[in-house]
């Protein structure tokens, strides 16, 4: 069991719009926005972080030119049109705690050109540690009010496994910047979390013990349910759109293959039967096919097959060590090892390809970039960025050819989902 598990971990962790359209070019036509802080009596550390989050969110949307100066004002003061004559919009906010101890943000967003108020809204959250999501919601609302392309990823929870010490890993829920983090599963070796629903109320994860066991956690109810147990390995790599079916990697006879598990009927359907390593299955093309990582050529690369068919098709013809794939529609993002250094670090870059064409696009240029995951709209990719003994979250905005890195200060990320 240990040998198969080690092989699997190596295979996985080393390994809307049409994304083949040309990248949107930044020609300086994006609207300019400034920010005013009207906060008076909230912890300065929270206020400074909140301001930086607003700046970061505006930047990562790729829809604004952001003035990064922290301007001070009061919520009811008149707009200084002379000061902001070169801007298009002004975001003014005030953080405060109400009588019930809840953190509030009063936010107003003005059009400088005509003085109209675009947004005047009060945001509230009971757990002050979750203040990053207040910033994310404000920028999400602004983006929607101006009818820019969707940025729902700003509001999404990220769930990830974090190594804390040898043979121990916690499951953590965070925002995409890692500013907010909450441990939800602790004790032992807990790996490969995967959201179970679009609402992000529940997730699956594998606990490694005498036998790998798949659990389902409801983060709102605080409950945990045992789903399956198997010899060798057991990992949930994808969930169907309706949440009824799971793609699992299992090795009940020490042979890792892809299985489909029906959560309603509690039945298993074996998808692959290759006498080697098949792991990391992902639905593609309206869930009629499965994309997965296999060593059928003597090295890991990406293949696909129709569910119920014996025929297998190679998807990726680039590189000799391709792994850790994720899918959206007909598209596949995968990690490719591009160096072969037995005594030092290697380079892993991300690539985007399609199951229905010869299209391929390189997404990263250097370093160790692994475990990519599409956003729910397919416009953004989250991945693990490793540097030395540290790791962080990387984020790629596909249409805008922009990437961002958010370091994890303590621990090391093993796997992610959002």
JOURTA-V476350 format. One record per residue. RES is the residue in one small letter. SS is DSSP state (a for helix, b for strand, c for the rest). OMEGA is omega as a letter, one per 20 degrees, with the letter a starting at -180 (NA if undefined). D_FIRST is the distance of its C-alpha to the first C-alpha in Angstrom with 1 decimal. Layout:
RES,SS,OMEGA,D_FIRST ; RES,SS,OMEGA,D_FIRST
This chain:
x,c,a,0.0 ; x,a,a,3.8 ; x,a,a,5.5 ; x,a,a,5.3 ; x,a,r,6.1 ; x,a,r,8.6 ; x,a,a,10.1 ; x,a,a,10.6 ; x,a,r,12.3 ; x,a,a,14.4 ; x,a,a,15.3 ; x,a,a,16.4 ; x,a,r,18.0 ; x,c,r,19.6 ; x,c,NA,20.4 ; x,c,r,41.3 ; x,c,r,42.6 ; x,c,a,42.1 ; x,c,r,40.4 ; x,c,r,41.9 ; x,c,a,45.2 ; x,c,a,46.7 ; x,c,r,45.8 ; x,c,a,48.4 ; x,c,r,50.5 ; x,c,a,51.7 ; x,c,r,55.5 ; x,c,a,56.5 ; x,c,a,57.4 ; x,c,r,55.0 ; x,b,a,56.8 ; x,b,a,57.3 ; x,b,r,56.3 ; x,b,a,57.1 ; x,b,r,55.9 ; x,b,r,58.0 ; x,b,r,56.6 ; x,c,a,58.8 ; x,c,a,56.6 ; x,c,a,58.6 ; x,c,r,56.8 ; x,c,r,53.1 ; x,c,a,50.9 ; x,a,r,51.6 ; x,a,r,48.0 ; x,a,a,47.0 ; x,a,r,50.0 ; x,a,r,49.2 ; x,a,a,45.6 ; x,a,r,46.9 ; x,a,a,49.3 ; x,a,r,46.8 ; x,a,r,44.5 ; x,a,r,47.4 ; x,a,a,48.1 ; x,a,r,44.5 ; x,a,r,44.2 ; x,a,r,47.5 ; x,a,a,46.4 ; x,a,r,43.0 ; x,a,a,44.7 ; x,c,a,46.5 ; x,c,a,49.5 ; x,b,r,51.7 ; x,b,a,53.4 ; x,b,r,52.9 ; x,b,a,55.4 ; x,b,r,53.2 ; x,b,r,56.1 ; x,b,r,55.9 ; x,b,r,59.3 ; x,b,a,60.6 ; x,c,r,62.7 ; x,c,a,63.4 ; x,c,a,62.2 ; x,c,a,65.8 ; x,c,r,67.3 ; x,c,r,68.7 ; x,c,r,66.9 ; x,c,a,68.1 ; x,c,r,68.7 ; x,c,a,70.2 ; x,c,a,67.1 ; x,c,a,64.7 ; x,c,a,67.0 ; x,c,a,64.5 ; x,c,r,61.7 ; x,c,a,60.9 ; x,b,r,59.2 ; x,b,r,59.0 ; x,b,r,56.2 ; x,b,a,57.5 ; x,b,r,55.3 ; x,b,r,55.7 ; x,b,r,52.9 ; x,b,r,54.0 ; x,b,r,52.9 ; x,c,a,54.6 ; x,c,r,56.0 ; x,c,r,52.7 ; x,c,r,50.7 ; x,c,r,49.1 ; x,b,a,48.9 ; x,b,r,51.1 ; x,b,r,51.9 ; x,b,a,55.2 ; x,b,r,55.0 ; x,b,r,57.9 ; x,b,a,57.7 ; x,b,r,61.0 ; x,b,a,62.3 ; x,c,a,64.5 ; x,c,a,66.4 ; x,c,r,67.8 ; x,c,a,66.9 ; x,c,r,65.1 ; x,b,a,62.3 ; x,b,r,59.2 ; x,b,r,57.0 ; x,b,a,58.2 ; x,b,r,55.3 ; x,b,r,54.0 ; x,b,a,50.2 ; x,b,r,48.7 ; x,b,a,45.5 ; x,c,r,44.9 ; x,c,a,42.2 ; x,a,r,43.8 ; x,a,a,40.5 ; x,a,a,40.0 ; x,c,r,43.2 ; x,a,a,41.5 ; x,a,r,41.3 ; x,a,r,45.1 ; x,a,a,45.6 ; x,a,a,43.3 ; x,a,r,45.1 ; x,a,a,48.5 ; x,a,r,47.7 ; x,a,a,46.0 ; x,a,r,49.3 ; x,a,r,51.5 ; x,a,r,49.6 ; x,a,a,50.1 ; x,a,a,53.7 ; x,c,r,54.5 ; x,c,r,52.7 ; x,c,r,50.3 ; x,c,a,47.0 ; x,c,r,44.4 ; x,c,a,42.4 ; x,a,a,40.4 ; x,a,r,37.5 ; x,a,a,39.6 ; x,a,a,39.0 ; x,c,r,35.4 ; x,c,r,32.8 ; x,b,r,29.9 ; x,b,a,26.5 ; x,b,r,24.1 ; x,b,a,21.2 ; x,b,r,22.5 ; x,b,r,20.8 ; x,b,r,23.0 ; x,b,a,21.4 ; x,c,r,18.3 ; x,c,r,15.3 ; x,b,r,18.0 ; x,b,r,19.1 ; x,b,r,21.9 ; x,b,a,22.9 ; x,b,r,26.5 ; x,b,a,29.2 ; x,b,r,31.9 ; x,c,a,34.7 ; x,c,a,34.4 ; x,c,a,36.1 ; x,c,r,33.8 ; x,c,r,37.1 ; x,c,r,35.9 ; x,b,r,32.5 ; x,b,r,31.3 ; x,b,a,28.1 ; x,b,r,27.1 ; x,b,a,23.6 ; x,c,r,23.1 ; x,c,r,20.9 ; x,c,a,17.3 ; x,b,a,15.1 ; x,b,a,16.6 ; x,b,r,16.1 ; x,b,r,17.5 ; x,b,r,20.6 ; x,b,r,22.6 ; x,b,a,26.1 ; x,c,a,26.6 ; x,c,a,30.4 ; x,c,a,33.2 ; x,c,a,34.7 ; x,c,r,31.8 ; x,c,a,31.9 ; x,b,r,28.2 ; x,b,r,24.9 ; x,b,r,21.2 ; x,b,a,18.4 ; x,b,r,14.7 ; x,b,a,14.1 ; x,b,r,10.8 ; x,c,r,10.6 ; x,c,r,9.2 ; x,c,r,8.5 ; x,b,a,9.4 ; x,b,r,13.1 ; x,b,r,15.9 ; x,b,r,19.3 ; x,b,a,22.8 ; x,b,r,25.2 ; x,b,a,28.9 ; x,c,r,30.4 ; x,c,r,33.9 ; x,c,a,33.4 ; x,c,a,30.8 ; x,b,r,28.6 ; x,b,a,24.9 ; x,b,r,23.6 ; x,b,a,20.2 ; x,b,a,19.7 ; x,b,r,16.4 ; x,b,a,13.1 ; x,b,r,10.1 ; x,c,r,6.8 ; x,c,a,4.4 ; x,c,r,7.4 ; x,b,a,11.1 ; x,b,r,14.0 ; x,b,a,17.7 ; x,b,r,19.5 ; x,b,a,22.9 ; x,b,a,25.2 ; x,c,a,28.2 ; x,c,a,31.7 ; x,c,r,32.5 ; x,c,a,29.2 ; x,c,a,28.6 ; x,b,r,25.7 ; x,b,r,22.4 ; x,b,a,20.5 ; x,b,r,16.8 ; x,b,a,13.8 ; x,b,r,11.4 ; x,c,a,8.8 ; x,c,r,9.6 ; x,c,r,9.5 ; x,c,a,6.8 ; x,c,a,10.0 ; x,c,r,10.8 ; x,b,r,14.4 ; x,b,r,17.0 ; x,b,r,18.1 ; x,b,a,21.3 ; x,b,r,21.5 ; x,b,a,25.0 ; x,c,r,25.5 ; x,c,a,28.7 ; x,c,a,27.8 ; x,c,a,24.2 ; x,b,r,23.3 ; x,b,r,20.7 ; x,b,a,21.9 ; x,b,a,19.7 ; x,c,a,21.3 ; x,c,a,19.7 ; x,c,a,18.7 ; x,c,r,18.3 ; x,c,r,16.2 ; x,c,a,15.0 ; x,c,r,14.0 ; x,b,a,15.9 ; x,b,r,15.5 ; x,b,r,18.0 ; x,b,r,20.4 ; x,b,r,23.9 ; x,b,r,26.9 ; x,b,r,30.0 ; x,c,r,33.5 ; x,c,r,34.1 ; x,c,r,30.5 ; x,c,a,31.4 ; x,b,r,28.9 ; x,b,r,25.5 ; x,b,a,24.9 ; x,b,r,21.5 ; x,b,a,19.9 ; x,b,r,19.0 ; x,c,a,18.9 ; x,c,a,21.3 ; x,c,a,23.8 ; x,c,r,21.6 ; x,c,a,21.3 ; x,c,r,20.4 ; x,b,a,23.4 ; x,b,r,24.5 ; x,b,r,25.1 ; x,b,r,26.6 ; x,b,r,27.2 ; x,b,r,29.2 ; x,c,a,27.4 ; x,c,r,28.1 ; x,c,r,28.9 ; x,c,a,27.2 ; x,c,r,28.9 ; x,c,a,27.1 ; x,b,r,29.2 ; x,b,a,28.6 ; x,c,a,29.7 ; x,c,r,29.7 ; x,c,a,31.5 ; x,c,r,31.7 ; x,c,a,29.5 ; x,c,r,26.6 ; x,c,a,23.8 ; x,b,a,24.2 ; x,b,r,21.7 ; x,b,a,21.4 ; x,b,r,24.1 ; x,b,a,26.1 ; x,b,r,28.8 ; x,b,a,32.2 ; x,c,r,34.4 ; x,c,a,34.4 ; x,b,a,33.3 ; x,b,r,30.1 ; x,b,a,29.5 ; x,b,r,26.8 ; x,b,a,26.0 ; x,b,r,26.8 ; x,b,a,26.2 ; x,c,r,29.7 ; x,c,a,29.5 ; x,c,a,27.5 ; x,c,a,27.9 ; x,c,a,25.5 ; x,c,r,27.2 ; x,c,a,28.0 ; x,c,r,27.6 ; x,c,r,27.5 ; x,c,r,29.3 ; x,b,r,27.7 ; x,b,a,30.2 ; x,b,r,30.3 ; x,b,r,32.0 ; x,b,r,33.4 ; x,b,a,33.7 ; x,b,r,34.6 ; x,c,a,33.4 ; x,c,r,37.0 ; x,c,r,38.7 ; x,c,a,38.4 ; x,c,r,38.7 ; x,b,a,36.7 ; x,b,r,37.3 ; x,b,a,36.0 ; x,c,r,35.5 ; x,c,a,34.7 ; x,c,a,36.3 ; x,c,r,34.3 ; x,c,a,31.7 ; x,b,a,28.1 ; x,b,a,28.1 ; x,b,r,24.8 ; x,b,a,23.4 ; x,b,r,26.8 ; x,b,r,27.7 ; x,b,r,31.0 ; x,c,a,33.4 ; x,c,r,34.4 ; x,c,r,37.5 ; x,c,a,35.9 ; x,c,a,38.4 ; x,b,r,36.2 ; x,b,r,32.8 ; x,b,r,30.8 ; x,b,r,28.3 ; x,b,r,26.7 ; x,b,r,28.9 ; x,b,r,27.6 ; x,b,a,30.1 ; x,c,r,29.4 ; x,c,r,27.3 ; x,b,r,28.5 ; x,b,r,27.9 ; x,b,r,29.9 ; x,b,r,30.5 ; x,b,a,32.4 ; x,b,a,34.6 ; x,b,r,36.3 ; x,b,a,39.4 ; x,a,a,39.3 ; x,a,a,42.9 ; x,a,r,44.3 ; x,c,r,42.1 ; x,b,r,41.6 ; x,b,a,38.6 ; x,b,r,38.0 ; x,b,r,35.6 ; x,b,a,34.9 ; x,b,r,33.3 ; x,c,a,31.0 ; x,c,a,32.7 ; x,c,r,30.0 ; x,c,a,26.2 ; x,b,a,24.3 ; x,b,r,23.4 ; x,b,a,19.9 ; x,b,a,20.7 ; x,b,r,23.9 ; x,b,r,25.7 ; x,c,NA,29.4
